[in-house]
């Protein structure tokens, strides 16, 4: 299984993408994207994982202030990105 952050941080980043960035950068079809996310397709499909990582990177670069709030959700996330 692939993992690059906790489920809490991942959910927050996806929600921020859908709320703030999807209206200007609509790169996914929401119903199938949410279905794949619910089924944890990214855990066994490298292309789904790459898409998810890309969306999280997009959120982190376009909404840098939100990154600080992600650190409060998960202490291991904060220690992984200490600088």
LUMLUM-325196 format. One line per 5 residues: number of its first residue (from 1); their letters; for each residue y, z, x of N, C-alpha, C, O. Coordinates in pm, 1 decimal. Last residue first. Example, Ala and Ser with C-alpha at 12.3 -4.5 7.8 and 13.67 -1.06 7.14 Angstrom:
2> SA> -225.0,708.0,1285.0,-106.0,714.0,1367.0,3.0,787.0,1290.0,113.8,803.9,1340.9; -569.0,780.0,1319.0,-450.0,780.0,1230.0,-330.0,780.0,1320.0,-331.9,846.5,1423.6 $
***
This chain:
83> XXXXX> 2191.4,797.4,1060.8,2317.6,746.6,1113.8,2366.1,626.3,1036.4,2471.4,570.9,1068.1; 1960.8,862.5,918.3,2054.2,968.8,955.5,2188.0,917.2,1005.6,2288.7,986.9,994.0; 1746.6,763.6,755.2,1868.9,689.3,777.6,1981.4,787.7,813.2,2083.9,793.7,745.3; 1550.0,953.8,738.7,1514.0,822.6,791.2,1637.2,740.1,825.4,1632.5,655.7,914.9; 1675.1,1166.9,613.6,1638.4,1181.8,754.7,1601.2,1047.3,817.6,1619.3,1029.0,938.0 $
78> XXXXX> 1705.0,1059.7,354.3,1822.8,1098.8,432.5,1789.2,1109.9,580.2,1867.9,1066.3,664.3; 1441.6,1031.2,280.8,1526.7,912.5,289.4,1648.3,942.0,374.5,1689.7,860.1,456.5; 1363.9,1294.8,268.4,1302.5,1209.6,370.7,1380.4,1079.8,386.9,1384.5,1024.0,496.6; 1514.3,1387.9,49.1,1545.3,1435.6,183.6,1483.5,1350.0,292.9,1543.3,1333.4,399.2; 1644.3,1215.0,-214.5,1521.8,1231.7,-136.6,1556.3,1270.1,6.8,1620.6,1193.0,78.0 $
73> XXXXX> 1890.7,1207.9,-340.6,1770.0,1202.2,-422.7,1644.7,1241.7,-345.4,1550.1,1295.3,-403.0; 2085.5,1194.3,-148.6,2072.3,1320.7,-222.5,1946.8,1323.6,-309.1,1901.0,1431.4,-347.0; 2073.0,932.3,-67.3,2031.5,1036.2,27.2,2010.6,1169.5,-42.9,1926.8,1249.2,-0.8; 2189.6,803.2,-278.6,2044.7,790.6,-261.2,1992.2,896.8,-165.9,1880.3,945.6,-181.8; 2457.3,852.5,-232.7,2393.2,923.6,-343.5,2240.9,913.0,-335.1,2170.2,1003.5,-379.3 $
68> XXXXX> 2503.0,680.8,-18.6,2515.5,825.7,1.2,2449.4,903.8,-112.0,2391.6,1010.0,-88.6; 2478.4,434.2,-145.3,2380.7,471.5,-44.3,2384.0,622.2,-20.1,2279.2,684.5,-3.0; 2705.2,400.9,-293.6,2584.7,443.2,-364.5,2477.3,489.0,-266.2,2394.2,573.2,-300.0; 2882.1,297.3,-109.2,2902.1,435.8,-155.2,2780.7,489.3,-229.3,2755.6,609.8,-228.4; 2805.2,28.6,-78.2,2773.8,127.2,27.1,2794.4,272.4,-15.5,2729.0,361.7,38.5 $
63> XXXXX> 2719.6,-212.3,-234.7,2761.1,-84.2,-292.5,2736.1,28.7,-191.7,2653.4,116.1,-217.6; 2637.3,-420.4,-74.4,2745.7,-445.1,-169.5,2801.4,-315.7,-230.4,2917.0,-311.1,-272.5; 2431.6,-310.3,81.2,2545.2,-375.9,146.6,2664.0,-395.4,52.4,2779.0,-387.5,95.5; 2254.2,-197.9,-103.9,2307.4,-116.6,5.6,2429.2,-178.5,72.1,2520.0,-107.1,114.7; 2195.9,-422.1,-262.8,2262.8,-306.5,-322.2,2327.1,-221.3,-212.0,2441.4,-177.7,-225.8 $
58> XXXXX> 2064.8,-577.6,-67.4,2184.1,-627.5,-136.0,2264.1,-512.4,-195.2,2386.0,-506.3,-179.5; 1847.4,-415.8,-13.3,1943.3,-444.1,93.9,2074.4,-495.5,35.5,2182.3,-460.8,83.7; 1721.3,-433.3,-261.0,1769.3,-302.5,-214.2,1871.4,-319.7,-101.0,1970.1,-246.5,-94.4; 1657.0,-704.1,-261.2,1747.5,-651.6,-363.5,1803.7,-515.5,-322.5,1920.7,-486.5,-347.1; 1480.6,-709.4,-42.1,1604.3,-788.2,-40.1,1704.8,-737.4,-141.9,1824.1,-728.3,-112.8 $
53> XXXXX> 1274.7,-549.6,-137.0,1349.4,-507.0,-18.6,1482.3,-581.2,-11.3,1585.0,-522.0,22.0; 1191.4,-716.9,-348.3,1240.9,-582.1,-374.8,1322.6,-528.6,-257.4,1428.4,-468.9,-277.4; 1105.4,-945.5,-210.4,1211.2,-954.6,-310.1,1273.4,-817.9,-334.8,1395.7,-805.5,-341.4; 898.8,-832.7,-57.3,1015.1,-893.5,8.9,1132.9,-906.7,-87.6,1247.3,-881.6,-49.8; 722.4,-758.3,-262.8,781.0,-656.0,-176.1,905.6,-710.2,-106.5,1006.9,-640.8,-97.9 $
48> XXXXX> 652.5,-1007.7,-358.2,721.4,-914.1,-448.1,788.4,-803.3,-367.9,898.6,-759.7,-401.4; 520.6,-1102.6,-131.3,640.4,-1171.7,-179.3,720.2,-1082.9,-275.7,843.3,-1084.3,-273.4; 302.5,-927.5,-103.3,406.7,-929.8,-1.0,534.1,-999.3,-49.6,644.2,-958.7,-12.5; 152.8,-723.1,-326.0,200.0,-860.9,-311.5,319.7,-863.5,-217.0,425.3,-808.2,-247.6; 98.2,-457.2,-364.9,-11.6,-543.1,-319.7,29.4,-688.4,-296.7,-52.5,-768.8,-252.1 $
43> XXXXX> 330.0,-329.8,-439.0,233.8,-254.6,-358.1,123.2,-343.4,-301.6,61.2,-308.6,-201.1; 470.1,-486.3,-612.8,515.7,-484.3,-473.7,419.3,-409.4,-381.7,426.4,-424.0,-259.6; 364.7,-424.8,-858.9,319.4,-547.8,-793.9,358.3,-550.6,-647.0,288.2,-610.2,-565.3; 376.0,-205.7,-1034.9,374.5,-185.6,-888.7,321.9,-308.0,-814.4,244.5,-296.1,-719.4; 423.9,-246.8,-1299.4,285.0,-261.1,-1255.3,268.5,-240.7,-1104.1,158.4,-257.0,-1051.4 $
38> XXXXX> 700.4,-227.2,-1302.0,621.3,-125.8,-1372.5,475.0,-127.5,-1327.8,410.5,-23.1,-1319.4; 765.4,-462.5,-1167.3,801.5,-333.5,-1109.0,718.9,-221.5,-1171.6,672.7,-131.4,-1101.5; 677.2,-654.1,-1348.9,616.5,-647.8,-1215.9,644.8,-514.3,-1148.3,558.4,-459.1,-1080.1; 855.9,-593.0,-1558.1,711.0,-581.7,-1579.6,637.9,-571.9,-1446.2,546.6,-490.6,-1431.4; 1100.7,-649.7,-1438.6,1071.2,-511.8,-1478.8,922.1,-490.9,-1504.4,868.2,-384.0,-1475.9 $
33> XXXXX> 1064.3,-928.6,-1403.5,1092.2,-841.7,-1289.6,1057.9,-696.8,-1322.6,993.1,-628.8,-1243.2; 1036.2,-1023.2,-1663.0,921.1,-1030.5,-1572.7,940.6,-942.6,-1449.5,843.8,-888.0,-1396.6; 1300.0,-954.2,-1768.8,1173.9,-908.6,-1829.8,1053.4,-913.9,-1735.1,976.6,-818.0,-1728.4; 1492.1,-1073.7,-1570.7,1476.6,-930.0,-1593.6,1344.6,-890.7,-1659.4,1279.8,-798.9,-1609.1; 1456.4,-1280.5,-1317.7,1442.7,-1284.5,-1463.1,1402.8,-1143.6,-1504.0,1291.6,-1099.4,-1475.0 $
28> XXXXX> 1696.7,-1264.5,-1049.5,1565.9,-1235.0,-1108.7,1572.6,-1257.5,-1259.2,1679.8,-1253.9,-1319.6; 1954.4,-1308.5,-965.0,1846.5,-1377.2,-892.3,1707.1,-1348.9,-948.3,1608.9,-1404.3,-898.9; 2261.5,-1302.9,-1037.8,2140.0,-1297.6,-1121.2,2022.5,-1372.8,-1057.4,1995.3,-1487.6,-1092.6; 2519.1,-1166.1,-948.6,2413.5,-1222.4,-863.9,2281.0,-1215.4,-940.5,2197.1,-1130.3,-910.6; 2677.4,-1063.4,-1148.8,2738.5,-1159.7,-1056.8,2636.9,-1227.2,-964.9,2664.8,-1333.5,-909.4 $
23> XXXXX> 2504.8,-899.3,-1300.5,2600.2,-988.8,-1368.8,2663.9,-1094.0,-1277.0,2700.2,-1202.2,-1323.1; 2363.8,-754.6,-1095.5,2298.9,-863.2,-1168.8,2399.0,-954.7,-1240.6,2379.9,-1076.4,-1241.5; 2525.2,-541.1,-1005.9,2519.5,-666.1,-930.8,2455.7,-781.9,-1005.9,2491.1,-897.2,-981.4; 2522.0,-317.3,-1184.5,2644.3,-359.9,-1118.1,2639.2,-501.0,-1057.8,2739.7,-572.1,-1059.1; 2267.1,-291.9,-1313.5,2391.2,-252.0,-1379.3,2514.5,-317.5,-1317.3,2601.3,-367.3,-1388.9 $
18> XXXXX> 2071.7,-383.9,-1135.8,2077.4,-437.6,-1272.0,2211.3,-407.6,-1340.0,2262.3,-490.2,-1415.7; 2131.6,-227.5,-907.1,2134.8,-373.8,-902.3,2152.6,-430.6,-1042.8,2238.8,-515.5,-1065.6; 2089.5,28.2,-1011.2,2223.5,-9.8,-965.4,2236.7,-161.5,-954.2,2340.9,-217.6,-988.0; 1815.1,12.4,-1061.0,1907.1,33.5,-1172.7,2050.3,-3.6,-1134.4,2124.0,-60.0,-1215.3; 1725.3,-16.8,-797.1,1700.3,-123.1,-894.5,1795.5,-108.5,-1013.6,1850.3,-207.9,-1061.4 $
13> XXXXX> 1805.7,230.8,-690.8,1859.0,106.4,-635.1,1840.2,-9.5,-732.6,1930.3,-91.7,-748.7; 1651.7,407.9,-848.0,1798.1,415.9,-849.9,1860.2,286.8,-797.8,1957.8,238.2,-855.0; 1390.9,332.0,-776.5,1435.4,320.0,-915.1,1588.3,321.1,-925.3,1646.6,244.5,-1001.9; 1398.4,401.8,-501.5,1374.7,263.8,-543.0,1423.7,241.3,-686.4,1490.9,141.9,-713.8; 1428.6,676.9,-517.1,1533.2,596.6,-454.2,1520.3,450.3,-497.3,1620.1,384.0,-525.7 $
8> XXXXX> 1184.7,740.4,-643.5,1313.1,782.3,-702.0,1427.3,697.4,-646.8,1512.9,651.4,-722.4; 988.8,649.2,-471.2,1001.3,587.0,-602.7,1135.2,620.5,-666.6,1192.9,537.3,-736.6; 1109.5,620.5,-131.1,1043.1,691.1,-241.1,1069.1,619.0,-374.0,1161.0,537.8,-385.1; 1056.9,325.0,71.1,1135.2,439.2,25.3,1061.1,504.9,-90.5,962.5,451.4,-141.1; 861.9,155.8,148.2,980.7,159.0,232.0,1079.7,265.6,187.5,1176.2,293.9,258.5 $
3> XXX> 525.8,73.4,152.8,624.6,170.0,108.0,744.1,165.6,202.5,727.3,171.2,324.3; 221.7,-80.9,48.2,347.7,-87.4,119.7,442.1,19.4,65.3,438.8,51.7,-53.4; -118.9,0.0,84.1,0.0,0.0,0.0,124.2,0.0,87.8,131.3,71.0,188.1 $
***
